[in-house]
Amino acid sequence: MVGMAYPAINDEKFYSGLFPMPPLAEQKRIVEKVDSLMKLCDDLESKIEKQKNYSNRLMESIIKSSLAK
């Protein structure tokens, strides 16, 4: 399917409409906040991966220890 299936608006009206944008200072604050949240997500993802690796090594150690007895 191509186009929109909403008959109350056509392409001309859609593309000639205004899209409200926040002031530039607010846009910059939004970008800074998103960047800081993305860094937080990256840090958390890294910590989760480290914990998974630690858990896997611990499990391997426990299994090796129990098989050695």
C-alpha positions in Angstrom: 0.0 0.0 0.0 1.3 3.4 -0.9 0.2 6.7 0.7 -2.1 7.3 3.6 -5.5 5.7 4.2 -7.0 8.7 6.0 -9.3 10.6 3.6 -9.6 13.8 5.7 -6.1 14.9 4.7 -4.3 14.7 1.4 -0.6 14.8 0.5 -0.7 18.6 -0.3 -2.3 19.4 3.1 0.0 17.1 4.9 3.3 18.4 3.4 2.2 22.1 3.7 1.4 21.8 7.4 3.7 23.3 10.1 5.6 21.1 12.5 6.2 22.8 15.8 9.8 22.8 17.0 11.0 23.8 20.4 13.5 26.7 20.6 17.1 26.0 19.8 18.2 26.2 23.5 15.5 23.6 24.4 16.6 21.3 21.5 20.2 21.5 22.8 19.0 20.6 26.3 17.0 17.6 24.9 20.1 16.4 23.0 22.3 16.7 26.1 19.8 14.7 28.1 19.4 12.0 25.5 23.2 11.8 25.2 23.6 11.4 29.0 20.9 8.7 29.0 22.5 6.9 26.1 25.8 6.9 28.0 24.0 5.5 31.1 22.5 2.8 28.9 25.9 1.9 27.5 27.4 1.8 31.0 24.6 -0.4 32.3 24.9 -2.7 29.2 28.7 -3.0 29.9 28.1 -3.9 33.6 25.5 -6.5 32.6 27.9 -8.1 30.2 30.7 -8.2 32.8 28.3 -9.8 35.3 27.3 -12.4 32.7 31.0 -13.2 32.1 31.6 -13.4 35.9 28.6 -15.7 36.4 29.7 -18.0 33.6 33.3 -18.2 35.0 31.9 -18.9 38.4 29.6 -21.6 37.1 32.5 -23.2 35.2 34.6 -23.1 38.4 31.8 -24.7 40.4 31.3 -27.5 37.8 35.0 -28.2 37.6 35.3 -28.3 41.3 32.4 -30.7 41.7 33.7 -33.0 39.0 37.2 -33.1 40.5 35.9 -34.7 43.7 
